[in-house]
Amino acid sequence: MALTKAEIAEALFDQLGLNKREARELVDLFFEELRAALSTGEQVKLSGFGNFDLRDKNQRPGRNPKTGKEIPISARRVVTFRPGQKLKARVEAYAGTKQ
Amino acid sequence: MTKSELIELIAAKQQHLPTKDVELAVKQVLEIMGDALSQGSRIEIRGFGSFSLHFRPPRQGRNPKTGETVALSGKYVPHFKPGKDLRERVNAGIDNPIRD
């Protein structure tokens, strides 16, 4: 089972006592502000969790896997996530069965 | 943007909660996400992306100081895959300089 926005809001309600409307609004704003920052070229550093970095990629040759025809992959900007020390350490210990 | 800047931005955009409560809530959201991943659960945020764990198999490592080989056990690392909306919006902003 995957964690969703609805479940994060539910957990805020359970754990902090925010009312459900406030919790939903906060979770929506949280992800919207991250998206807004990244789309204006601003990288995001959330200490303890990780960094969302931006990288500009040059155009490179690609291939349509179906037809084998060569088509260039255009220059683009992408988001990469670099987990922080604390998150890495917490996750490393996970030894359960595959997700 | 840092965590404290994110907190300020969110506090300014809603009327119900004082900054102090927004701060607690933002930190708690990150805790909840960390809890999920450390229990092996995926996170799926529509329009933003998904977080999952990738397995790194056991390998022989080397102590860089002594040159000794050491056996490293397998481990999981967090992985983020941006969603379609985030990918498109970030790429549309390619003309903005990248800033911290």
N, CA and C atoms of all chains as a GROMACS GRO file, in nm:
protein
  597
    1MET      N    1   0.084  -0.122   0.000
    1MET     CA    2   0.000   0.000   0.000
    1MET      C    3   0.087   0.125   0.000
    2ALA      N    4   0.055   0.216  -0.090
    2ALA     CA    5   0.137   0.338  -0.101
    2ALA      C    6   0.077   0.450  -0.017
    3LEU      N    7   0.163   0.535   0.036
    3LEU     CA    8   0.121   0.654   0.109
    3LEU      C    9   0.079   0.762   0.007
    4THR      N   10  -0.039   0.820   0.028
    4THR     CA   11  -0.091   0.924  -0.062
    4THR      C   12  -0.112   1.054   0.014
    5LYS      N   13  -0.150   1.161  -0.059
    5LYS     CA   14  -0.177   1.289   0.007
    5LYS      C   15  -0.288   1.274   0.110
    6ALA      N   16  -0.393   1.196   0.074
    6ALA     CA   17  -0.505   1.179   0.167
    6ALA      C   18  -0.458   1.115   0.297
    7GLU      N   19  -0.366   1.018   0.285
    7GLU     CA   20  -0.318   0.951   0.407
    7GLU      C   21  -0.223   1.039   0.488
    8ILE      N   22  -0.146   1.123   0.420
    8ILE     CA   23  -0.060   1.216   0.495
    8ILE      C   24  -0.149   1.312   0.574
    9ALA      N   25  -0.256   1.361   0.509
    9ALA     CA   26  -0.349   1.453   0.578
    9ALA      C   27  -0.414   1.383   0.697
   10GLU      N   28  -0.453   1.259   0.677
   10GLU     CA   29  -0.514   1.180   0.784
   10GLU      C   30  -0.417   1.166   0.903
   11ALA      N   31  -0.289   1.140   0.871
   11ALA     CA   32  -0.189   1.125   0.976
   11ALA      C   33  -0.167   1.258   1.051
   12LEU      N   34  -0.174   1.371   0.979
   12LEU     CA   35  -0.160   1.502   1.046
   12LEU      C   36  -0.277   1.524   1.143
   13PHE      N   37  -0.394   1.480   1.100
   13PHE     CA   38  -0.513   1.489   1.185
   13PHE      C   39  -0.494   1.403   1.310
   14ASP      N   40  -0.450   1.280   1.292
   14ASP     CA   41  -0.429   1.188   1.406
   14ASP      C   42  -0.317   1.233   1.498
   15GLN      N   43  -0.204   1.277   1.437
   15GLN     CA   44  -0.083   1.299   1.516
   15GLN      C   45  -0.072   1.440   1.572
   16LEU      N   46  -0.127   1.540   1.499
   16LEU     CA   47  -0.113   1.679   1.545
   16LEU      C   48  -0.246   1.742   1.581
   17GLY      N   49  -0.355   1.674   1.547
   17GLY     CA   50  -0.486   1.730   1.579
   17GLY      C   51  -0.528   1.846   1.490
   18LEU      N   52  -0.463   1.863   1.373
   18LEU     CA   53  -0.514   1.961   1.277
   18LEU      C   54  -0.652   1.913   1.233
   19ASN      N   55  -0.746   2.006   1.204
   19ASN     CA   56  -0.872   1.955   1.154
   19ASN      C   57  -0.852   1.910   1.009
   20LYS      N   58  -0.946   1.830   0.959
   20LYS     CA   59  -0.921   1.761   0.833
   20LYS      C   60  -0.904   1.857   0.716
   21ARG      N   61  -0.981   1.966   0.718
   21ARG     CA   62  -0.969   2.063   0.609
   21ARG      C   63  -0.832   2.130   0.610
   22GLU      N   64  -0.789   2.173   0.730
   22GLU     CA   65  -0.656   2.235   0.743
   22GLU      C   66  -0.546   2.139   0.700
   23ALA      N   67  -0.562   2.013   0.739
   23ALA     CA   68  -0.458   1.914   0.707
   23ALA      C   69  -0.448   1.894   0.556
   24ARG      N   70  -0.562   1.882   0.490
   24ARG     CA   71  -0.563   1.865   0.343
   24ARG      C   72  -0.500   1.984   0.274
   25GLU      N   73  -0.540   2.104   0.320
   25GLU     CA   74  -0.489   2.226   0.259
   25GLU      C   75  -0.338   2.234   0.276
   26LEU      N   76  -0.291   2.198   0.395
   26LEU     CA   77  -0.148   2.205   0.421
   26LEU      C   78  -0.070   2.109   0.332
   27VAL      N   79  -0.121   1.987   0.317
   27VAL     CA   80  -0.052   1.888   0.234
   27VAL      C   81  -0.051   1.932   0.086
   28ASP      N   82  -0.164   1.986   0.040
   28ASP     CA   83  -0.169   2.038  -0.097
   28ASP      C   84  -0.068   2.150  -0.117
   29LEU      N   85  -0.065   2.244  -0.023
   29LEU     CA   86   0.028   2.358  -0.034
   29LEU      C   87   0.174   2.310  -0.030
   30PHE      N   88   0.199   2.213   0.054
   30PHE     CA   89   0.335   2.160   0.068
   30PHE      C   90   0.389   2.116  -0.069
   31PHE      N   91   0.314   2.029  -0.138
   31PHE     CA   92   0.364   1.980  -0.267
   31PHE      C   93   0.356   2.086  -0.376
   32GLU      N   94   0.255   2.173  -0.368
   32GLU     CA   95   0.244   2.279  -0.468
   32GLU      C   96   0.362   2.378  -0.457
   33GLU      N   97   0.402   2.411  -0.336
   33GLU     CA   98   0.515   2.504  -0.321
   33GLU      C   99   0.647   2.441  -0.366
   34LEU      N  100   0.663   2.311  -0.346
   34LEU     CA  101   0.784   2.243  -0.397
   34LEU      C  102   0.785   2.250  -0.550
   35ARG      N  103   0.671   2.217  -0.612
   35ARG     CA  104   0.661   2.223  -0.758
   35ARG      C  105   0.686   2.364  -0.810
   36ALA      N  106   0.628   2.463  -0.743
   36ALA     CA  107   0.642   2.602  -0.788
   36ALA      C  108   0.789   2.645  -0.782
   37ALA      N  109   0.857   2.611  -0.674
   37ALA     CA  110   0.998   2.649  -0.661
   37ALA      C  111   1.079   2.583  -0.773
   38LEU      N  112   1.061   2.453  -0.791
   38LEU     CA  113   1.140   2.380  -0.891
   38LEU      C  114   1.110   2.431  -1.032
   39SER      N  115   0.986   2.472  -1.058
   39SER     CA  116   0.955   2.514  -1.195
   39SER      C  117   1.008   2.655  -1.224
   40THR      N  118   1.047   2.730  -1.121
   40THR     CA  119   1.112   2.858  -1.148
   40THR      C  120   1.264   2.847  -1.139
   41GLY      N  121   1.316   2.726  -1.133
   41GLY     CA  122   1.461   2.706  -1.135
   41GLY      C  123   1.522   2.702  -0.995
   42GLU      N  124   1.437   2.701  -0.892
   42GLU     CA  125   1.489   2.702  -0.756
   42GLU      C  126   1.499   2.560  -0.701
   43GLN      N  127   1.618   2.520  -0.660
   43GLN     CA  128   1.637   2.388  -0.603
   43GLN      C  129   1.586   2.389  -0.459
   44VAL      N  130   1.552   2.272  -0.407
   44VAL     CA  131   1.491   2.264  -0.274
   44VAL      C  132   1.576   2.176  -0.183
   45LYS      N  133   1.607   2.229  -0.064
   45LYS     CA  134   1.686   2.153   0.034
   45LYS      C  135   1.606   2.135   0.161
   46LEU      N  136   1.565   2.010   0.188
   46LEU     CA  137   1.488   1.982   0.309
   46LEU      C  138   1.577   1.900   0.401
   47SER      N  139   1.641   1.967   0.496
   47SER     CA  140   1.745   1.901   0.575
   47SER      C  141   1.685   1.783   0.651
   48GLY      N  142   1.758   1.672   0.652
   48GLY     CA  143   1.711   1.549   0.717
   48GLY      C  144   1.635   1.461   0.621
   49PHE      N  145   1.573   1.521   0.517
   49PHE     CA  146   1.496   1.442   0.422
   49PHE      C  147   1.574   1.426   0.292
   50GLY      N  148   1.604   1.538   0.228
   50GLY     CA  149   1.683   1.530   0.104
   50GLY      C  150   1.672   1.655   0.022
   51ASN      N  151   1.745   1.658  -0.089
   51ASN     CA  152   1.746   1.773  -0.178
   51ASN      C  153   1.685   1.738  -0.312
   52PHE      N  154   1.605   1.829  -0.364
   52PHE     CA  155   1.556   1.817  -0.501
   52PHE      C  156   1.641   1.910  -0.586
   53ASP      N  157   1.727   1.852  -0.667
   53ASP     CA  158   1.818   1.930  -0.750
   53ASP      C  159   1.769   1.934  -0.894
   54LEU      N  160   1.814   2.035  -0.967
   54LEU     CA  161   1.779   2.049  -1.108
   54LEU      C  162   1.903   2.028  -1.193
   55ARG      N  163   1.887   1.959  -1.306
   55ARG     CA  164   1.999   1.939  -1.398
   55ARG      C  165   1.954   1.966  -1.539
   56ASP      N  166   2.037   2.042  -1.612
   56ASP     CA  167   2.008   2.068  -1.753
   56ASP      C  168   2.081   1.965  -1.837
   57LYS      N  169   2.006   1.898  -1.925
   57LYS     CA  170   2.064   1.794  -2.011
   57LYS      C  171   2.073   1.847  -2.153
   58ASN      N  172   2.184   1.824  -2.218
   58ASN     CA  173   2.197   1.860  -2.359
   58ASN      C  174   2.115   1.766  -2.447
   59GLN      N  175   2.090   1.811  -2.568
   59GLN     CA  176   2.027   1.721  -2.665
   59GLN      C  177   2.119   1.602  -2.689
   60ARG      N  178   2.060   1.482  -2.707
   60ARG     CA  179   2.142   1.364  -2.735
   60ARG      C  180   2.068   1.274  -2.832
   61PRO      N  181   2.142   1.188  -2.902
   61PRO     CA  182   2.075   1.102  -2.999
   61PRO      C  183   1.994   0.994  -2.928
   62GLY      N  184   1.876   0.965  -2.979
   62GLY     CA  185   1.793   0.859  -2.924
   62GLY      C  186   1.742   0.772  -3.036
   63ARG      N  187   1.660   0.676  -3.001
   63ARG     CA  188   1.611   0.581  -3.100
   63ARG      C  189   1.469   0.541  -3.061
   64ASN      N  190   1.382   0.535  -3.155
   64ASN     CA  191   1.250   0.481  -3.130
   64ASN      C  192   1.264   0.329  -3.114
   65PRO      N  193   1.236   0.276  -2.995
   65PRO     CA  194   1.262   0.134  -2.972
   65PRO      C  195   1.175   0.044  -3.061
   66LYS      N  196   1.060   0.093  -3.105
   66LYS     CA  197   0.974   0.012  -3.190
   66LYS      C  198   1.025   0.003  -3.332
   67THR      N  199   1.060   0.119  -3.389
   67THR     CA  200   1.094   0.122  -3.531
   67THR      C  201   1.245   0.120  -3.554
   68GLY      N  202   1.323   0.149  -3.447
   68GLY     CA  203   1.468   0.155  -3.462
   68GLY      C  204   1.514   0.284  -3.528
   69LYS      N  205   1.422   0.372  -3.556
   69LYS     CA  206   1.456   0.498  -3.624
   69LYS      C  207   1.524   0.594  -3.526
   70GLU      N  208   1.628   0.662  -3.573
   70GLU     CA  209   1.699   0.758  -3.487
   70GLU      C  210   1.621   0.888  -3.476
   71ILE      N  211   1.598   0.933  -3.351
   71ILE     CA  212   1.536   1.063  -3.330
   71ILE      C  213   1.609   1.131  -3.215
   72PRO      N  214   1.641   1.260  -3.231
   72PRO     CA  215   1.714   1.326  -3.122
   72PRO      C  216   1.625   1.345  -2.999
   73ILE      N  217   1.683   1.328  -2.879
   73ILE     CA  218   1.614   1.360  -2.754
   73ILE      C  219   1.650   1.505  -2.722
   74SER      N  220   1.550   1.590  -2.716
   74SER     CA  221   1.575   1.735  -2.705
   74SER      C  222   1.640   1.770  -2.570
   75ALA      N  223   1.706   1.886  -2.568
   75ALA     CA  224   1.763   1.937  -2.443
   75ALA      C  225   1.649   1.956  -2.344
   76ARG      N  226   1.674   1.925  -2.217
   76ARG     CA  227   1.568   1.940  -2.117
   76ARG      C  228   1.623   1.963  -1.978
   77ARG      N  229   1.536   2.008  -1.890
   77ARG     CA  230   1.571   2.022  -1.747
   77ARG      C  231   1.498   1.914  -1.669
   78VAL      N  232   1.571   1.846  -1.581
   78VAL     CA  233   1.511   1.738  -1.503
   78VAL      C  234   1.535   1.758  -1.352
   79VAL      N  235   1.448   1.697  -1.272
   79VAL     CA  236   1.462   1.700  -1.126
   79VAL      C  237   1.528   1.572  -1.080
   80THR      N  238   1.625   1.582  -0.991
   80THR     CA  239   1.679   1.462  -0.928
   80THR      C  240   1.664   1.477  -0.777
   81PHE      N  241   1.646   1.367  -0.708
   81PHE     CA  242   1.633   1.369  -0.562
   81PHE      C  243   1.756   1.305  -0.502
   82ARG      N  244   1.820   1.378  -0.409
   82ARG     CA  245   1.932   1.320  -0.335
   82ARG      C  246   1.892   1.308  -0.189
   83PRO      N  247   1.868   1.184  -0.143
   83PRO     CA  248   1.823   1.166  -0.005
   83PRO      C  249   1.928   1.215   0.094
   84GLY      N  250   1.883   1.272   0.205
   84GLY     CA  251   1.974   1.319   0.310
   84GLY      C  252   2.025   1.204   0.395
   85GLN      N  253   2.127   1.233   0.476
   85GLN     CA  254   2.190   1.132   0.562
   85GLN      C  255   2.088   1.060   0.650
   86LYS      N  256   1.999   1.140   0.711
   86LYS     CA  257   1.905   1.083   0.808
   86LYS      C  258   1.809   0.986   0.739
   87LEU      N  259   1.756   1.028   0.623
   87LEU     CA  260   1.663   0.941   0.552
   87LEU      C  261   1.734   0.815   0.503
   88LYS      N  262   1.856   0.832   0.450
   88LYS     CA  263   1.932   0.716   0.402
   88LYS      C  264   1.955   0.615   0.513
   89ALA      N  265   1.992   0.667   0.631
   89ALA     CA  266   2.019   0.578   0.744
   89ALA      C  267   1.892   0.504   0.787
   90ARG      N  268   1.779   0.575   0.786
   90ARG     CA  269   1.654   0.511   0.827
   90ARG      C  270   1.614   0.400   0.731
   91VAL      N  271   1.632   0.426   0.601
   91VAL     CA  272   1.587   0.333   0.498
   91VAL      C  273   1.681   0.212   0.486
   92GLU      N  274   1.810   0.238   0.507
   92GLU     CA  275   1.911   0.133   0.493
   92GLU      C  276   1.879   0.013   0.581
   93ALA      N  277   1.823   0.043   0.696
   93ALA     CA  278   1.795  -0.062   0.793
   93ALA      C  279   1.677  -0.150   0.751
   94TYR      N  280   1.601  -0.103   0.651
   94TYR     CA  281   1.483  -0.179   0.611
   94TYR      C  282   1.526  -0.309   0.545
   95ALA      N  283   1.481  -0.423   0.600
   95ALA     CA  284   1.527  -0.551   0.546
   95ALA      C  285   1.410  -0.639   0.505
   96GLY      N  286   1.291  -0.582   0.501
   96GLY     CA  287   1.170  -0.660   0.476
   96GLY      C  288   1.165  -0.714   0.334
   97THR      N  289   1.056  -0.782   0.303
   97THR     CA  290   1.037  -0.836   0.169
   97THR      C  291   1.023  -0.722   0.071
   98LYS      N  292   1.047  -0.750  -0.055
   98LYS     CA  293   1.037  -0.650  -0.162
   98LYS      C  294   0.900  -0.584  -0.158
   99GLN      N  295   0.896  -0.451  -0.190
   99GLN     CA  296   0.770  -0.374  -0.185
   99GLN      C  297   0.664  -0.436  -0.275
  100MET      N  298   1.557   2.686  -0.211
  100MET     CA  299   1.458   2.700  -0.105
  100MET      C  300   1.490   2.600   0.007
  101THR      N  301   1.486   2.648   0.129
  101THR     CA  302   1.512   2.562   0.244
  101THR      C  303   1.381   2.529   0.314
  102LYS      N  304   1.390   2.442   0.414
  102LYS     CA  305   1.270   2.403   0.488
  102LYS      C  306   1.206   2.526   0.553
  103SER      N  307   1.288   2.616   0.610
  103SER     CA  308   1.228   2.731   0.677
  103SER      C  309   1.163   2.827   0.578
  104GLU      N  310   1.220   2.838   0.457
  104GLU     CA  311   1.156   2.922   0.355
  104GLU      C  312   1.024   2.860   0.308
  105LEU      N  313   1.023   2.729   0.296
  105LEU     CA  314   0.899   2.659   0.259
  105LEU      C  315   0.790   2.684   0.365
  106ILE      N  316   0.830   2.676   0.492
  106ILE     CA  317   0.736   2.700   0.602
  106ILE      C  318   0.677   2.842   0.594
  107GLU      N  319   0.764   2.941   0.569
  107GLU     CA  320   0.717   3.080   0.558
  107GLU      C  321   0.618   3.096   0.442
  108LEU      N  322   0.651   3.036   0.328
  108LEU     CA  323   0.566   3.047   0.209
  108LEU      C  324   0.428   2.987   0.236
  109ILE      N  325   0.426   2.869   0.297
  109ILE     CA  326   0.298   2.803   0.324
  109ILE      C  327   0.219   2.884   0.426
  110ALA      N  328   0.287   2.934   0.528
  110ALA     CA  329   0.219   3.013   0.633
  110ALA      C  330   0.151   3.135   0.571
  111ALA      N  331   0.218   3.196   0.471
  111ALA     CA  332   0.163   3.317   0.409
  111ALA      C  333   0.044   3.286   0.319
  112LYS      N  334   0.032   3.161   0.274
  112LYS     CA  335  -0.072   3.127   0.177
  112LYS      C  336  -0.199   3.071   0.238
  113GLN      N  337  -0.204   3.053   0.368
  113GLN     CA  338  -0.327   3.002   0.428
  113GLN      C  339  -0.360   3.087   0.552
  114GLN      N  340  -0.487   3.087   0.591
  114GLN     CA  341  -0.531   3.179   0.697
  114GLN      C  342  -0.551   3.109   0.832
  115HIS      N  343  -0.558   2.974   0.832
  115HIS     CA  344  -0.601   2.908   0.955
  115HIS      C  345  -0.493   2.894   1.061
  116LEU      N  346  -0.370   2.867   1.018
  116LEU     CA  347  -0.269   2.826   1.115
  116LEU      C  348  -0.158   2.929   1.132
  117PRO      N  349  -0.118   2.954   1.257
  117PRO     CA  350   0.000   3.038   1.281
  117PRO      C  351   0.127   2.969   1.231
  118THR      N  352   0.230   3.048   1.202
  118THR     CA  353   0.355   2.993   1.147
  118THR      C  354   0.409   2.877   1.230
  119LYS      N  355   0.399   2.891   1.363
  119LYS     CA  356   0.451   2.787   1.452
  119LYS      C  357   0.386   2.651   1.422
  120ASP      N  358   0.255   2.653   1.398
  120ASP     CA  359   0.183   2.528   1.368
  120ASP      C  360   0.217   2.477   1.230
  121VAL      N  361   0.236   2.569   1.134
  121VAL     CA  362   0.276   2.528   1.000
  121VAL      C  363   0.413   2.460   1.007
  122GLU      N  364   0.500   2.516   1.089
  122GLU     CA  365   0.634   2.459   1.106
  122GLU      C  366   0.624   2.315   1.158
  123LEU      N  367   0.544   2.297   1.264
  123LEU     CA  368   0.524   2.162   1.319
  123LEU      C  369   0.468   2.068   1.213
  124ALA      N  370   0.371   2.117   1.137
  124ALA     CA  371   0.304   2.032   1.039
  124ALA      C  372   0.398   1.993   0.925
  125VAL      N  373   0.478   2.090   0.876
  125VAL     CA  374   0.572   2.059   0.767
  125VAL      C  375   0.673   1.955   0.813
  126LYS      N  376   0.725   1.974   0.935
  126LYS     CA  377   0.821   1.876   0.987
  126LYS      C  378   0.756   1.740   1.002
  127GLN      N  379   0.628   1.741   1.044
  127GLN     CA  380   0.557   1.614   1.061
  127GLN      C  381   0.532   1.545   0.926
  128VAL      N  382   0.502   1.623   0.822
  128VAL     CA  383   0.482   1.564   0.689
  128VAL      C  384   0.609   1.489   0.647
  129LEU      N  385   0.725   1.551   0.672
  129LEU     CA  386   0.852   1.486   0.635
  129LEU      C  387   0.876   1.361   0.719
  130GLU      N  388   0.836   1.367   0.848
  130GLU     CA  389   0.846   1.249   0.935
  130GLU      C  390   0.760   1.136   0.882
  131ILE      N  391   0.637   1.170   0.845
  131ILE     CA  392   0.540   1.070   0.798
  131ILE      C  393   0.594   1.004   0.670
  132MET      N  394   0.653   1.085   0.582
  132MET     CA  395   0.710   1.030   0.458
  132MET      C  396   0.831   0.941   0.488
  133GLY      N  397   0.916   0.986   0.582
  133GLY     CA  398   1.032   0.905   0.621
  133GLY      C  399   0.989   0.775   0.688
  134ASP      N  400   0.885   0.782   0.770
  134ASP     CA  401   0.832   0.662   0.836
  134ASP      C  402   0.788   0.560   0.731
  135ALA      N  403   0.712   0.609   0.631
  135ALA     CA  404   0.660   0.519   0.528
  135ALA      C  405   0.775   0.449   0.456
  136LEU      N  406   0.874   0.528   0.411
  136LEU     CA  407   0.986   0.468   0.337
  136LEU      C  408   1.066   0.371   0.423
  137SER      N  409   1.086   0.407   0.550
  137SER     CA  410   1.168   0.320   0.634
  137SER      C  411   1.094   0.192   0.671
  138GLN      N  412   0.963   0.188   0.643
  138GLN     CA  413   0.888   0.063   0.662
  138GLN      C  414   0.868  -0.010   0.530
  139GLY      N  415   0.934   0.040   0.426
  139GLY     CA  416   0.928  -0.028   0.297
  139GLY      C  417   0.808   0.009   0.213
  140SER      N  418   0.736   0.113   0.255
  140SER     CA  419   0.616   0.152   0.180
  140SER      C  420   0.650   0.258   0.074
  141ARG      N  421   0.582   0.252  -0.040
  141ARG     CA  422   0.599   0.355  -0.142
  141ARG      C  423   0.520   0.480  -0.105
  142ILE      N  424   0.555   0.593  -0.169
  142ILE     CA  425   0.477   0.716  -0.153
  142ILE      C  426   0.436   0.758  -0.294
  143GLU      N  427   0.308   0.786  -0.316
  143GLU     CA  428   0.263   0.828  -0.449
  143GLU      C  429   0.184   0.956  -0.439
  144ILE      N  430   0.242   1.066  -0.491
  144ILE     CA  431   0.178   1.196  -0.488
  144ILE      C  432   0.145   1.235  -0.631
  145ARG      N  433   0.016   1.231  -0.665
  145ARG     CA  434  -0.021   1.259  -0.804
  145ARG      C  435   0.024   1.398  -0.847
  146GLY      N  436   0.085   1.406  -0.965
  146GLY     CA  437   0.130   1.535  -1.017
  146GLY      C  438   0.266   1.577  -0.963
  147PHE      N  439   0.312   1.510  -0.859
  147PHE     CA  440   0.444   1.544  -0.804
  147PHE      C  441   0.543   1.432  -0.834
  148GLY      N  442   0.511   1.311  -0.788
  148GLY     CA  443   0.600   1.199  -0.817
  148GLY      C  444   0.585   1.089  -0.715
  149SER      N  445   0.668   0.987  -0.727
  149SER     CA  446   0.660   0.877  -0.632
  149SER      C  447   0.798   0.848  -0.574
  150PHE      N  448   0.796   0.805  -0.449
  150PHE     CA  449   0.918   0.764  -0.379
  150PHE      C  450   0.908   0.613  -0.356
  151SER      N  451   1.017   0.545  -0.380
  151SER     CA  452   1.018   0.401  -0.354
  151SER      C  453   1.159   0.363  -0.306
  152LEU      N  454   1.177   0.236  -0.275
  152LEU     CA  455   1.310   0.190  -0.234
  152LEU      C  456   1.372   0.109  -0.346
  153HIS      N  457   1.500   0.129  -0.367
  153HIS     CA  458   1.575   0.045  -0.461
  153HIS      C  459   1.674  -0.038  -0.381
  154PHE      N  460   1.686  -0.163  -0.419
  154PHE     CA  461   1.779  -0.252  -0.347
  154PHE      C  462   1.919  -0.243  -0.407
  155ARG      N  463   2.018  -0.230  -0.322
  155ARG     CA  464   2.159  -0.236  -0.366
  155ARG      C  465   2.214  -0.370  -0.316
  156PRO      N  466   2.253  -0.459  -0.407
  156PRO     CA  467   2.298  -0.592  -0.363
  156PRO      C  468   2.429  -0.585  -0.284
  157PRO      N  469   2.458  -0.691  -0.208
  157PRO     CA  470   2.584  -0.695  -0.130
  157PRO      C  471   2.703  -0.686  -0.224
  158ARG      N  472   2.811  -0.625  -0.178
  158ARG     CA  473   2.929  -0.616  -0.264
  158ARG      C  474   3.055  -0.613  -0.178
  159GLN      N  475   3.169  -0.633  -0.244
  159GLN     CA  476   3.298  -0.620  -0.176
  159GLN      C  477   3.339  -0.474  -0.182
  160GLY      N  478   3.360  -0.414  -0.065
  160GLY     CA  479   3.408  -0.276  -0.064
  160GLY      C  480   3.553  -0.274  -0.023
  161ARG      N  481   3.609  -0.156  -0.014
  161ARG     CA  482   3.749  -0.143   0.024
  161ARG      C  483   3.763  -0.028   0.121
  162ASN      N  484   3.837  -0.049   0.227
  162ASN     CA  485   3.867   0.061   0.318
  162ASN      C  486   3.969   0.151   0.249
  163PRO      N  487   3.933   0.275   0.218
  163PRO     CA  488   4.023   0.362   0.140
  163PRO      C  489   4.153   0.392   0.213
  164LYS      N  490   4.153   0.384   0.347
  164LYS     CA  491   4.275   0.414   0.422
  164LYS      C  492   4.374   0.297   0.418
  165THR      N  493   4.321   0.176   0.443
  165THR     CA  494   4.411   0.061   0.457
  165THR      C  495   4.415  -0.025   0.331
  166GLY      N  496   4.320  -0.008   0.241
  166GLY     CA  497   4.316  -0.092   0.121
  166GLY      C  498   4.255  -0.229   0.144
  167GLU      N  499   4.221  -0.259   0.269
  167GLU     CA  500   4.159  -0.387   0.303
  167GLU      C  501   4.022  -0.403   0.238
  168THR      N  502   3.991  -0.523   0.191
  168THR     CA  503   3.854  -0.543   0.140
  168THR      C  504   3.761  -0.572   0.256
  169VAL      N  505   3.640  -0.520   0.245
  169VAL     CA  506   3.538  -0.546   0.346
  169VAL      C  507   3.410  -0.589   0.276
  170ALA      N  508   3.339  -0.684   0.336
  170ALA     CA  509   3.213  -0.729   0.279
  170ALA      C  510   3.102  -0.632   0.319
  171LEU      N  511   3.035  -0.574   0.220
  171LEU     CA  512   2.924  -0.484   0.250
  171LEU      C  513   2.793  -0.557   0.222
  172SER      N  514   2.702  -0.552   0.318
  172SER     CA  515   2.575  -0.624   0.299
  172SER      C  516   2.482  -0.543   0.208
  173GLY      N  517   2.380  -0.609   0.156
  173GLY     CA  518   2.283  -0.542   0.070
  173GLY      C  519   2.207  -0.436   0.149
  174LYS      N  520   2.159  -0.336   0.081
  174LYS     CA  521   2.082  -0.232   0.152
  174LYS      C  522   1.980  -0.170   0.058
  175TYR      N  523   1.887  -0.096   0.116
  175TYR     CA  524   1.789  -0.022   0.037
  175TYR      C  525   1.824   0.126   0.036
  176VAL      N  526   1.799   0.190  -0.076
  176VAL     CA  527   1.818   0.336  -0.086
  176VAL      C  528   1.687   0.398  -0.138
  177PRO      N  529   1.656   0.522  -0.091
  177PRO     CA  530   1.535   0.588  -0.139
  177PRO      C  531   1.552   0.633  -0.285
  178HIS      N  532   1.444   0.624  -0.360
  178HIS     CA  533   1.447   0.666  -0.500
  178HIS      C  534   1.324   0.751  -0.529
  179PHE      N  535   1.342   0.861  -0.604
  179PHE     CA  536   1.230   0.948  -0.641
  179PHE      C  537   1.213   0.950  -0.791
  180LYS      N  538   1.090   0.930  -0.837
  180LYS     CA  539   1.060   0.941  -0.980
  180LYS      C  540   0.961   1.055  -0.998
  181PRO      N  541   1.003   1.164  -1.063
  181PRO     CA  542   0.913   1.278  -1.080
  181PRO      C  543   0.790   1.239  -1.160
  182GLY      N  544   0.675   1.294  -1.126
  182GLY     CA  545   0.552   1.271  -1.200
  182GLY      C  546   0.544   1.359  -1.323
  183LYS      N  547   0.444   1.332  -1.407
  183LYS     CA  548   0.433   1.399  -1.537
  183LYS      C  549   0.421   1.550  -1.520
  184ASP      N  550   0.334   1.594  -1.429
  184ASP     CA  551   0.312   1.738  -1.413
  184ASP      C  552   0.440   1.808  -1.367
  185LEU      N  553   0.510   1.749  -1.271
  185LEU     CA  554   0.635   1.809  -1.224
  185LEU      C  555   0.739   1.813  -1.336
  186ARG      N  556   0.752   1.702  -1.409
  186ARG     CA  557   0.848   1.696  -1.521
  186ARG      C  558   0.821   1.807  -1.622
  187GLU      N  559   0.693   1.822  -1.657
  187GLU     CA  560   0.658   1.921  -1.759
  187GLU      C  561   0.680   2.063  -1.709
  188ARG      N  562   0.641   2.089  -1.585
  188ARG     CA  563   0.657   2.225  -1.533
  188ARG      C  564   0.803   2.263  -1.516
  189VAL      N  565   0.884   2.167  -1.470
  189VAL     CA  566   1.027   2.194  -1.452
  189VAL      C  567   1.093   2.221  -1.587
  190ASN      N  568   1.056   2.141  -1.685
  190ASN     CA  569   1.117   2.158  -1.818
  190ASN      C  570   1.072   2.289  -1.882
  191ALA      N  571   0.948   2.330  -1.855
  191ALA     CA  572   0.898   2.456  -1.910
  191ALA      C  573   0.975   2.574  -1.851
  192GLY      N  574   1.039   2.555  -1.736
  192GLY     CA  575   1.113   2.663  -1.671
  192GLY      C  576   1.260   2.663  -1.706
  193ILE      N  577   1.296   2.593  -1.814
  193ILE     CA  578   1.437   2.573  -1.848
  193ILE      C  579   1.513   2.704  -1.873
  194ASP      N  580   1.439   2.812  -1.905
  194ASP     CA  581   1.507   2.939  -1.931
  194ASP      C  582   1.542   3.015  -1.802
  195ASN      N  583   1.486   2.972  -1.689
  195ASN     CA  584   1.523   3.036  -1.562
  195ASN      C  585   1.657   2.978  -1.515
  196PRO      N  586   1.747   3.064  -1.468
  196PRO     CA  587   1.872   3.010  -1.415
  196PRO      C  588   1.846   2.920  -1.294
  197ILE      N  589   1.928   2.817  -1.274
  197ILE     CA  590   1.914   2.728  -1.158
  197ILE      C  591   1.972   2.798  -1.035
  198ARG      N  592   1.891   2.806  -0.930
  198ARG     CA  593   1.935   2.874  -0.807
  198ARG      C  594   1.914   2.782  -0.688
  199ASP      N  595   1.986   2.812  -0.578
  199ASP     CA  596   1.967   2.732  -0.456
  199ASP      C  597   1.854   2.788  -0.372
   0.00000   0.00000   0.00000
